Amino acid sequence: MIVGKSKLQSDTEILLEALEETKRLIASAGAAGPTCRFEQRELLNMIEFIIYDPAVARAAERLKLRARLKAVV
């Protein structure tokens, strides 16, 4: 997963890794075919876990702040 990696990652790398993991989950669910409500909810829980990971949230916030600073300058 994202947190606990030994090497330091840039904010962009963290976000890309989270998106790739989310994409893999969705692709695997799509390959499995139609699922019941419980399985759909479990998939959503896993995606939420990835997206709301504190490292991902911090990276997204820092990138937004940098973009705002560049727009001001």
PDB file of N, CA, C and O in Angstrom:
ATOM      1  N   MET A   1       0.837  -1.177   0.000  1.00  0.00           N
ATOM      2  CA  MET A   1       0.000   0.000   0.000  1.00  0.00           C
ATOM      3  C   MET A   1       0.878   1.234   0.000  1.00  0.00           C
ATOM      4  O   MET A   1       2.082   1.130  -0.232  1.00  0.00           O
ATOM      5  N   ILE A   2       0.320   2.373   0.248  1.00  0.00           N
ATOM      6  CA  ILE A   2       1.013   3.634   0.096  1.00  0.00           C
ATOM      7  C   ILE A   2       1.820   3.984   1.341  1.00  0.00           C
ATOM      8  O   ILE A   2       2.999   4.321   1.233  1.00  0.00           O
ATOM      9  N   VAL A   3       1.215   3.910   2.502  1.00  0.00           N
ATOM     10  CA  VAL A   3       1.893   4.284   3.735  1.00  0.00           C
ATOM     11  C   VAL A   3       2.850   3.175   4.137  1.00  0.00           C
ATOM     12  O   VAL A   3       2.547   1.992   3.984  1.00  0.00           O
ATOM     13  N   GLY A   4       4.010   3.571   4.655  1.00  0.00           N
ATOM     14  CA  GLY A   4       4.965   2.586   5.139  1.00  0.00           C
ATOM     15  C   GLY A   4       6.052   2.224   4.149  1.00  0.00           C
ATOM     16  O   GLY A   4       6.885   1.366   4.442  1.00  0.00           O
ATOM     17  N   LYS A   5       6.068   2.844   3.006  1.00  0.00           N
ATOM     18  CA  LYS A   5       7.132   2.592   2.042  1.00  0.00           C
ATOM     19  C   LYS A   5       8.434   3.126   2.607  1.00  0.00           C
ATOM     20  O   LYS A   5       8.439   4.146   3.296  1.00  0.00           O
ATOM     21  N   SER A   6       9.529   2.454   2.327  1.00  0.00           N
ATOM     22  CA  SER A   6      10.803   2.872   2.897  1.00  0.00           C
ATOM     23  C   SER A   6      11.384   4.082   2.176  1.00  0.00           C
ATOM     24  O   SER A   6      12.038   4.912   2.808  1.00  0.00           O
ATOM     25  N   LYS A   7      11.164   4.203   0.885  1.00  0.00           N
ATOM     26  CA  LYS A   7      11.717   5.368   0.172  1.00  0.00           C
ATOM     27  C   LYS A   7      10.723   6.520   0.200  1.00  0.00           C
ATOM     28  O   LYS A   7       9.510   6.310   0.236  1.00  0.00           O
ATOM     29  N   LEU A   8      11.246   7.724   0.183  1.00  0.00           N
ATOM     30  CA  LEU A   8      10.381   8.886   0.152  1.00  0.00           C
ATOM     31  C   LEU A   8       9.810   9.046  -1.248  1.00  0.00           C
ATOM     32  O   LEU A   8      10.515   8.868  -2.241  1.00  0.00           O
ATOM     33  N   GLN A   9       8.527   9.383  -1.319  1.00  0.00           N
ATOM     34  CA  GLN A   9       7.869   9.553  -2.607  1.00  0.00           C
ATOM     35  C   GLN A   9       7.418  11.002  -2.748  1.00  0.00           C
ATOM     36  O   GLN A   9       7.085  11.668  -1.768  1.00  0.00           O
ATOM     37  N   SER A  10       7.415  11.466  -3.977  1.00  0.00           N
ATOM     38  CA  SER A  10       6.894  12.806  -4.229  1.00  0.00           C
ATOM     39  C   SER A  10       5.373  12.758  -4.122  1.00  0.00           C
ATOM     40  O   SER A  10       4.769  11.686  -4.174  1.00  0.00           O
ATOM     41  N   ASP A  11       4.766  13.927  -3.973  1.00  0.00           N
ATOM     42  CA  ASP A  11       3.312  14.000  -3.889  1.00  0.00           C
ATOM     43  C   ASP A  11       2.661  13.413  -5.133  1.00  0.00           C
ATOM     44  O   ASP A  11       1.651  12.715  -5.043  1.00  0.00           O
ATOM     45  N   THR A  12       3.232  13.693  -6.275  1.00  0.00           N
ATOM     46  CA  THR A  12       2.689  13.175  -7.532  1.00  0.00           C
ATOM     47  C   THR A  12       2.763  11.654  -7.564  1.00  0.00           C
ATOM     48  O   THR A  12       1.814  10.999  -7.994  1.00  0.00           O
ATOM     49  N   GLU A  13       3.870  11.090  -7.119  1.00  0.00           N
ATOM     50  CA  GLU A  13       4.014   9.631  -7.091  1.00  0.00           C
ATOM     51  C   GLU A  13       2.990   8.987  -6.166  1.00  0.00           C
ATOM     52  O   GLU A  13       2.432   7.936  -6.481  1.00  0.00           O
ATOM     53  N   ILE A  14       2.748   9.616  -5.031  1.00  0.00           N
ATOM     54  CA  ILE A  14       1.760   9.088  -4.084  1.00  0.00           C
ATOM     55  C   ILE A  14       0.379   9.066  -4.718  1.00  0.00           C
ATOM     56  O   ILE A  14      -0.331   8.064  -4.637  1.00  0.00           O
ATOM     57  N   LEU A  15      -0.005  10.175  -5.352  1.00  0.00           N
ATOM     58  CA  LEU A  15      -1.327  10.231  -5.987  1.00  0.00           C
ATOM     59  C   LEU A  15      -1.445   9.244  -7.140  1.00  0.00           C
ATOM     60  O   LEU A  15      -2.476   8.589  -7.296  1.00  0.00           O
ATOM     61  N   LEU A  16      -0.393   9.134  -7.951  1.00  0.00           N
ATOM     62  CA  LEU A  16      -0.435   8.186  -9.070  1.00  0.00           C
ATOM     63  C   LEU A  16      -0.550   6.752  -8.580  1.00  0.00           C
ATOM     64  O   LEU A  16      -1.275   5.950  -9.167  1.00  0.00           O
ATOM     65  N   GLU A  17       0.161   6.426  -7.507  1.00  0.00           N
ATOM     66  CA  GLU A  17       0.082   5.078  -6.952  1.00  0.00           C
ATOM     67  C   GLU A  17      -1.323   4.784  -6.436  1.00  0.00           C
ATOM     68  O   GLU A  17      -1.837   3.683  -6.629  1.00  0.00           O
ATOM     69  N   ALA A  18      -1.944   5.760  -5.785  1.00  0.00           N
ATOM     70  CA  ALA A  18      -3.310   5.578  -5.287  1.00  0.00           C
ATOM     71  C   ALA A  18      -4.286   5.380  -6.449  1.00  0.00           C
ATOM     72  O   ALA A  18      -5.169   4.524  -6.386  1.00  0.00           O
ATOM     73  N   LEU A  19      -4.121   6.171  -7.505  1.00  0.00           N
ATOM     74  CA  LEU A  19      -4.995   6.023  -8.676  1.00  0.00           C
ATOM     75  C   LEU A  19      -4.799   4.677  -9.358  1.00  0.00           C
ATOM     76  O   LEU A  19      -5.771   4.053  -9.785  1.00  0.00           O
ATOM     77  N   GLU A  20      -3.558   4.224  -9.466  1.00  0.00           N
ATOM     78  CA  GLU A  20      -3.287   2.923 -10.087  1.00  0.00           C
ATOM     79  C   GLU A  20      -3.908   1.788  -9.273  1.00  0.00           C
ATOM     80  O   GLU A  20      -4.485   0.860  -9.840  1.00  0.00           O
ATOM     81  N   GLU A  21      -3.791   1.861  -7.953  1.00  0.00           N
ATOM     82  CA  GLU A  21      -4.380   0.831  -7.097  1.00  0.00           C
ATOM     83  C   GLU A  21      -5.900   0.824  -7.241  1.00  0.00           C
ATOM     84  O   GLU A  21      -6.517  -0.240  -7.306  1.00  0.00           O
ATOM     85  N   THR A  22      -6.494   2.000  -7.291  1.00  0.00           N
ATOM     86  CA  THR A  22      -7.947   2.108  -7.474  1.00  0.00           C
ATOM     87  C   THR A  22      -8.353   1.534  -8.826  1.00  0.00           C
ATOM     88  O   THR A  22      -9.350   0.820  -8.936  1.00  0.00           O
ATOM     89  N   LYS A  23      -7.575   1.853  -9.845  1.00  0.00           N
ATOM     90  CA  LYS A  23      -7.851   1.340 -11.194  1.00  0.00           C
ATOM     91  C   LYS A  23      -7.780  -0.187 -11.220  1.00  0.00           C
ATOM     92  O   LYS A  23      -8.613  -0.831 -11.858  1.00  0.00           O
ATOM     93  N   ARG A  24      -6.794  -0.773 -10.533  1.00  0.00           N
ATOM     94  CA  ARG A  24      -6.672  -2.243 -10.468  1.00  0.00           C
ATOM     95  C   ARG A  24      -7.885  -2.861  -9.784  1.00  0.00           C
ATOM     96  O   ARG A  24      -8.405  -3.882 -10.235  1.00  0.00           O
ATOM     97  N   LEU A  25      -8.336  -2.242  -8.693  1.00  0.00           N
ATOM     98  CA  LEU A  25      -9.512  -2.772  -7.992  1.00  0.00           C
ATOM     99  C   LEU A  25     -10.739  -2.760  -8.890  1.00  0.00           C
ATOM    100  O   LEU A  25     -11.479  -3.742  -8.953  1.00  0.00           O
ATOM    101  N   ILE A  26     -10.952  -1.656  -9.579  1.00  0.00           N
ATOM    102  CA  ILE A  26     -12.122  -1.539 -10.460  1.00  0.00           C
ATOM    103  C   ILE A  26     -12.025  -2.528 -11.617  1.00  0.00           C
ATOM    104  O   ILE A  26     -13.023  -3.141 -11.998  1.00  0.00           O
ATOM    105  N   ALA A  27     -10.833  -2.684 -12.173  1.00  0.00           N
ATOM    106  CA  ALA A  27     -10.653  -3.631 -13.279  1.00  0.00           C
ATOM    107  C   ALA A  27     -10.907  -5.059 -12.823  1.00  0.00           C
ATOM    108  O   ALA A  27     -11.540  -5.833 -13.542  1.00  0.00           O
ATOM    109  N   SER A  28     -10.424  -5.418 -11.641  1.00  0.00           N
ATOM    110  CA  SER A  28     -10.642  -6.782 -11.154  1.00  0.00           C
ATOM    111  C   SER A  28     -12.116  -7.031 -10.856  1.00  0.00           C
ATOM    112  O   SER A  28     -12.620  -8.133 -11.069  1.00  0.00           O
ATOM    113  N   ALA A  29     -12.805  -6.005 -10.362  1.00  0.00           N
ATOM    114  CA  ALA A  29     -14.245  -6.153 -10.111  1.00  0.00           C
ATOM    115  C   ALA A  29     -15.001  -6.286 -11.427  1.00  0.00           C
ATOM    116  O   ALA A  29     -15.956  -7.057 -11.524  1.00  0.00           O
ATOM    117  N   GLY A  30     -14.573  -5.534 -12.444  1.00  0.00           N
ATOM    118  CA  GLY A  30     -15.220  -5.618 -13.749  1.00  0.00           C
ATOM    119  C   GLY A  30     -15.008  -6.970 -14.407  1.00  0.00           C
ATOM    120  O   GLY A  30     -15.904  -7.488 -15.073  1.00  0.00           O
ATOM    121  N   ALA A  31     -13.826  -7.542 -14.222  1.00  0.00           N
ATOM    122  CA  ALA A  31     -13.514  -8.850 -14.812  1.00  0.00           C
ATOM    123  C   ALA A  31     -14.310  -9.957 -14.134  1.00  0.00           C
ATOM    124  O   ALA A  31     -14.607 -10.981 -14.750  1.00  0.00           O
ATOM    125  N   ALA A  32     -14.654  -9.752 -12.869  1.00  0.00           N
ATOM    126  CA  ALA A  32     -15.397 -10.776 -12.129  1.00  0.00           C
ATOM    127  C   ALA A  32     -16.861 -10.819 -12.526  1.00  0.00           C
ATOM    128  O   ALA A  32     -17.565 -11.776 -12.202  1.00  0.00           O
ATOM    129  N   GLY A  33     -17.325  -9.792 -13.222  1.00  0.00           N
ATOM    130  CA  GLY A  33     -18.718  -9.764 -13.658  1.00  0.00           C
ATOM    131  C   GLY A  33     -19.621  -9.141 -12.612  1.00  0.00           C
ATOM    132  O   GLY A  33     -19.142  -8.557 -11.640  1.00  0.00           O
ATOM    133  N   PRO A  34     -20.921  -9.262 -12.806  1.00  0.00           N
ATOM    134  CA  PRO A  34     -21.878  -8.655 -11.880  1.00  0.00           C
ATOM    135  C   PRO A  34     -21.674  -9.189 -10.456  1.00  0.00           C
ATOM    136  O   PRO A  34     -21.411 -10.373 -10.245  1.00  0.00           O
ATOM    137  N   THR A  35     -21.803  -8.287  -9.508  1.00  0.00           N
ATOM    138  CA  THR A  35     -21.591  -8.683  -8.114  1.00  0.00           C
ATOM    139  C   THR A  35     -22.811  -8.323  -7.283  1.00  0.00           C
ATOM    140  O   THR A  35     -23.651  -7.520  -7.689  1.00  0.00           O
ATOM    141  N   CYS A  36     -22.886  -8.926  -6.128  1.00  0.00           N
ATOM    142  CA  CYS A  36     -23.993  -8.610  -5.220  1.00  0.00           C
ATOM    143  C   CYS A  36     -23.709  -7.288  -4.505  1.00  0.00           C
ATOM    144  O   CYS A  36     -22.600  -6.761  -4.585  1.00  0.00           O
ATOM    145  N   ARG A  37     -24.690  -6.768  -3.825  1.00  0.00           N
ATOM    146  CA  ARG A  37     -24.552  -5.483  -3.131  1.00  0.00           C
ATOM    147  C   ARG A  37     -23.429  -5.507  -2.097  1.00  0.00           C
ATOM    148  O   ARG A  37     -22.707  -4.522  -1.942  1.00  0.00           O
ATOM    149  N   PHE A  38     -23.282  -6.609  -1.403  1.00  0.00           N
ATOM    150  CA  PHE A  38     -22.234  -6.711  -0.390  1.00  0.00           C
ATOM    151  C   PHE A  38     -20.854  -6.558  -1.027  1.00  0.00           C
ATOM    152  O   PHE A  38     -20.006  -5.833  -0.507  1.00  0.00           O
ATOM    153  N   GLU A  39     -20.629  -7.240  -2.151  1.00  0.00           N
ATOM    154  CA  GLU A  39     -19.341  -7.142  -2.835  1.00  0.00           C
ATOM    155  C   GLU A  39     -19.111  -5.744  -3.386  1.00  0.00           C
ATOM    156  O   GLU A  39     -17.985  -5.247  -3.367  1.00  0.00           O
ATOM    157  N   GLN A  40     -20.161  -5.110  -3.873  1.00  0.00           N
ATOM    158  CA  GLN A  40     -20.041  -3.731  -4.359  1.00  0.00           C
ATOM    159  C   GLN A  40     -19.652  -2.802  -3.212  1.00  0.00           C
ATOM    160  O   GLN A  40     -18.799  -1.929  -3.376  1.00  0.00           O
ATOM    161  N   ARG A  41     -20.278  -2.991  -2.052  1.00  0.00           N
ATOM    162  CA  ARG A  41     -19.970  -2.160  -0.888  1.00  0.00           C
ATOM    163  C   ARG A  41     -18.531  -2.387  -0.435  1.00  0.00           C
ATOM    164  O   ARG A  41     -17.839  -1.439  -0.062  1.00  0.00           O
ATOM    165  N   GLU A  42     -18.083  -3.629  -0.465  1.00  0.00           N
ATOM    166  CA  GLU A  42     -16.699  -3.935  -0.088  1.00  0.00           C
ATOM    167  C   GLU A  42     -15.709  -3.252  -1.038  1.00  0.00           C
ATOM    168  O   GLU A  42     -14.678  -2.738  -0.602  1.00  0.00           O
ATOM    169  N   LEU A  43     -16.023  -3.250  -2.323  1.00  0.00           N
ATOM    170  CA  LEU A  43     -15.178  -2.578  -3.308  1.00  0.00           C
ATOM    171  C   LEU A  43     -15.116  -1.083  -3.010  1.00  0.00           C
ATOM    172  O   LEU A  43     -14.039  -0.487  -3.030  1.00  0.00           O
ATOM    173  N   LEU A  44     -16.268  -0.482  -2.735  1.00  0.00           N
ATOM    174  CA  LEU A  44     -16.295   0.945  -2.397  1.00  0.00           C
ATOM    175  C   LEU A  44     -15.509   1.224  -1.123  1.00  0.00           C
ATOM    176  O   LEU A  44     -14.823   2.242  -1.032  1.00  0.00           O
ATOM    177  N   ASN A  45     -15.597   0.349  -0.153  1.00  0.00           N
ATOM    178  CA  ASN A  45     -14.824   0.519   1.083  1.00  0.00           C
ATOM    179  C   ASN A  45     -13.330   0.495   0.810  1.00  0.00           C
ATOM    180  O   ASN A  45     -12.582   1.295   1.371  1.00  0.00           O
ATOM    181  N   MET A  46     -12.891  -0.420  -0.050  1.00  0.00           N
ATOM    182  CA  MET A  46     -11.466  -0.497  -0.385  1.00  0.00           C
ATOM    183  C   MET A  46     -11.001   0.757  -1.115  1.00  0.00           C
ATOM    184  O   MET A  46      -9.915   1.271  -0.848  1.00  0.00           O
ATOM    185  N   ILE A  47     -11.826   1.247  -2.037  1.00  0.00           N
ATOM    186  CA  ILE A  47     -11.477   2.468  -2.780  1.00  0.00           C
ATOM    187  C   ILE A  47     -11.428   3.669  -1.834  1.00  0.00           C
ATOM    188  O   ILE A  47     -10.517   4.491  -1.927  1.00  0.00           O
ATOM    189  N   GLU A  48     -12.393   3.775  -0.931  1.00  0.00           N
ATOM    190  CA  GLU A  48     -12.385   4.855   0.050  1.00  0.00           C
ATOM    191  C   GLU A  48     -11.149   4.786   0.931  1.00  0.00           C
ATOM    192  O   GLU A  48     -10.557   5.815   1.255  1.00  0.00           O
ATOM    193  N   PHE A  49     -10.760   3.587   1.316  1.00  0.00           N
ATOM    194  CA  PHE A  49      -9.563   3.416   2.148  1.00  0.00           C
ATOM    195  C   PHE A  49      -8.335   3.963   1.437  1.00  0.00           C
ATOM    196  O   PHE A  49      -7.494   4.617   2.053  1.00  0.00           O
ATOM    197  N   ILE A  50      -8.233   3.695   0.142  1.00  0.00           N
ATOM    198  CA  ILE A  50      -7.089   4.186  -0.637  1.00  0.00           C
ATOM    199  C   ILE A  50      -7.144   5.707  -0.768  1.00  0.00           C
ATOM    200  O   ILE A  50      -6.153   6.395  -0.524  1.00  0.00           O
ATOM    201  N   ILE A  51      -8.300   6.221  -1.152  1.00  0.00           N
ATOM    202  CA  ILE A  51      -8.424   7.653  -1.418  1.00  0.00           C
ATOM    203  C   ILE A  51      -8.273   8.484  -0.152  1.00  0.00           C
ATOM    204  O   ILE A  51      -7.680   9.563  -0.185  1.00  0.00           O
ATOM    205  N   TYR A  52      -8.803   7.991   0.963  1.00  0.00           N
ATOM    206  CA  TYR A  52      -8.748   8.757   2.204  1.00  0.00           C
ATOM    207  C   TYR A  52      -7.525   8.441   3.052  1.00  0.00           C
ATOM    208  O   TYR A  52      -7.444   8.865   4.205  1.00  0.00           O
ATOM    209  N   ASP A  53      -6.580   7.708   2.499  1.00  0.00           N
ATOM    210  CA  ASP A  53      -5.316   7.449   3.189  1.00  0.00           C
ATOM    211  C   ASP A  53      -4.692   8.798   3.539  1.00  0.00           C
ATOM    212  O   ASP A  53      -4.626   9.676   2.678  1.00  0.00           O
ATOM    213  N   PRO A  54      -4.234   8.988   4.767  1.00  0.00           N
ATOM    214  CA  PRO A  54      -3.663  10.283   5.165  1.00  0.00           C
ATOM    215  C   PRO A  54      -2.520  10.757   4.261  1.00  0.00           C
ATOM    216  O   PRO A  54      -2.400  11.953   3.996  1.00  0.00           O
ATOM    217  N   ALA A  55      -1.695   9.847   3.794  1.00  0.00           N
ATOM    218  CA  ALA A  55      -0.589  10.237   2.910  1.00  0.00           C
ATOM    219  C   ALA A  55      -1.121  10.772   1.586  1.00  0.00           C
ATOM    220  O   ALA A  55      -0.573  11.727   1.034  1.00  0.00           O
ATOM    221  N   VAL A  56      -2.177  10.165   1.082  1.00  0.00           N
ATOM    222  CA  VAL A  56      -2.777  10.610  -0.174  1.00  0.00           C
ATOM    223  C   VAL A  56      -3.441  11.970   0.023  1.00  0.00           C
ATOM    224  O   VAL A  56      -3.306  12.859  -0.818  1.00  0.00           O
ATOM    225  N   ALA A  57      -4.151  12.129   1.121  1.00  0.00           N
ATOM    226  CA  ALA A  57      -4.816  13.409   1.399  1.00  0.00           C
ATOM    227  C   ALA A  57      -3.792  14.540   1.544  1.00  0.00           C
ATOM    228  O   ALA A  57      -4.000  15.631   1.013  1.00  0.00           O
ATOM    229  N   ARG A  58      -2.689  14.289   2.259  1.00  0.00           N
ATOM    230  CA  ARG A  58      -1.643  15.306   2.416  1.00  0.00           C
ATOM    231  C   ARG A  58      -1.013  15.656   1.074  1.00  0.00           C
ATOM    232  O   ARG A  58      -0.785  16.829   0.778  1.00  0.00           O
ATOM    233  N   ALA A  59      -0.734  14.649   0.271  1.00  0.00           N
ATOM    234  CA  ALA A  59      -0.119  14.884  -1.044  1.00  0.00           C
ATOM    235  C   ALA A  59      -1.041  15.723  -1.919  1.00  0.00           C
ATOM    236  O   ALA A  59      -0.587  16.655  -2.583  1.00  0.00           O
ATOM    237  N   ALA A  60      -2.322  15.402  -1.925  1.00  0.00           N
ATOM    238  CA  ALA A  60      -3.279  16.161  -2.736  1.00  0.00           C
ATOM    239  C   ALA A  60      -3.361  17.603  -2.251  1.00  0.00           C
ATOM    240  O   ALA A  60      -3.405  18.529  -3.060  1.00  0.00           O
ATOM    241  N   GLU A  61      -3.381  17.794  -0.946  1.00  0.00           N
ATOM    242  CA  GLU A  61      -3.464  19.150  -0.395  1.00  0.00           C
ATOM    243  C   GLU A  61      -2.215  19.957  -0.747  1.00  0.00           C
ATOM    244  O   GLU A  61      -2.320  21.125  -1.121  1.00  0.00           O
ATOM    245  N   ARG A  62      -1.040  19.347  -0.631  1.00  0.00           N
ATOM    246  CA  ARG A  62       0.194  20.068  -0.975  1.00  0.00           C
ATOM    247  C   ARG A  62       0.229  20.434  -2.450  1.00  0.00           C
ATOM    248  O   ARG A  62       0.668  21.529  -2.803  1.00  0.00           O
ATOM    249  N   LEU A  63      -0.226  19.536  -3.317  1.00  0.00           N
ATOM    250  CA  LEU A  63      -0.249  19.845  -4.747  1.00  0.00           C
ATOM    251  C   LEU A  63      -1.234  20.972  -5.054  1.00  0.00           C
ATOM    252  O   LEU A  63      -0.958  21.830  -5.892  1.00  0.00           O
ATOM    253  N   LYS A  64      -2.383  20.970  -4.375  1.00  0.00           N
ATOM    254  CA  LYS A  64      -3.349  22.064  -4.573  1.00  0.00           C
ATOM    255  C   LYS A  64      -2.758  23.394  -4.122  1.00  0.00           C
ATOM    256  O   LYS A  64      -2.907  24.406  -4.807  1.00  0.00           O
ATOM    257  N   LEU A  65      -2.090  23.394  -2.974  1.00  0.00           N
ATOM    258  CA  LEU A  65      -1.486  24.629  -2.474  1.00  0.00           C
ATOM    259  C   LEU A  65      -0.405  25.142  -3.425  1.00  0.00           C
ATOM    260  O   LEU A  65      -0.317  26.343  -3.681  1.00  0.00           O
ATOM    261  N   ARG A  66       0.415  24.231  -3.945  1.00  0.00           N
ATOM    262  CA  ARG A  66       1.456  24.637  -4.898  1.00  0.00           C
ATOM    263  C   ARG A  66       0.844  25.225  -6.162  1.00  0.00           C
ATOM    264  O   ARG A  66       1.349  26.208  -6.705  1.00  0.00           O
ATOM    265  N   ALA A  67      -0.235  24.626  -6.625  1.00  0.00           N
ATOM    266  CA  ALA A  67      -0.897  25.126  -7.835  1.00  0.00           C
ATOM    267  C   ALA A  67      -1.454  26.527  -7.587  1.00  0.00           C
ATOM    268  O   ALA A  67      -1.379  27.385  -8.468  1.00  0.00           O
ATOM    269  N   ARG A  68      -2.004  26.766  -6.411  1.00  0.00           N
ATOM    270  CA  ARG A  68      -2.520  28.095  -6.073  1.00  0.00           C
ATOM    271  C   ARG A  68      -1.392  29.115  -6.010  1.00  0.00           C
ATOM    272  O   ARG A  68      -1.541  30.239  -6.489  1.00  0.00           O
ATOM    273  N   LEU A  69      -0.260  28.727  -5.421  1.00  0.00           N
ATOM    274  CA  LEU A  69       0.879  29.646  -5.344  1.00  0.00           C
ATOM    275  C   LEU A  69       1.384  30.014  -6.726  1.00  0.00           C
ATOM    276  O   LEU A  69       1.718  31.170  -6.986  1.00  0.00           O
ATOM    277  N   LYS A  70       1.440  29.033  -7.610  1.00  0.00           N
ATOM    278  CA  LYS A  70       1.904  29.311  -8.976  1.00  0.00           C
ATOM    279  C   LYS A  70       0.934  30.235  -9.689  1.00  0.00           C
ATOM    280  O   LYS A  70       1.351  31.080 -10.482  1.00  0.00           O
ATOM    281  N   ALA A  71      -0.355  30.085  -9.416  1.00  0.00           N
ATOM    282  CA  ALA A  71      -1.358  30.938 -10.061  1.00  0.00           C
ATOM    283  C   ALA A  71      -1.240  32.388  -9.575  1.00  0.00           C
ATOM    284  O   ALA A  71      -1.498  33.323 -10.333  1.00  0.00           O
ATOM    285  N   VAL A  72      -0.854  32.567  -8.325  1.00  0.00           N
ATOM    286  CA  VAL A  72      -0.715  33.898  -7.748  1.00  0.00           C
ATOM    287  C   VAL A  72       0.549  34.578  -8.251  1.00  0.00           C
ATOM    288  O   VAL A  72       0.551  35.778  -8.527  1.00  0.00           O
ATOM    289  N   VAL A  73       1.608  33.815  -8.367  1.00  0.00           N
ATOM    290  CA  VAL A  73       2.899  34.381  -8.782  1.00  0.00           C
ATOM    291  C   VAL A  73       2.901  34.622 -10.225  1.00  0.00           C
ATOM    292  O   VAL A  73       3.898  35.096 -10.770  1.00  0.00           O
TER     293      VAL A  73
END
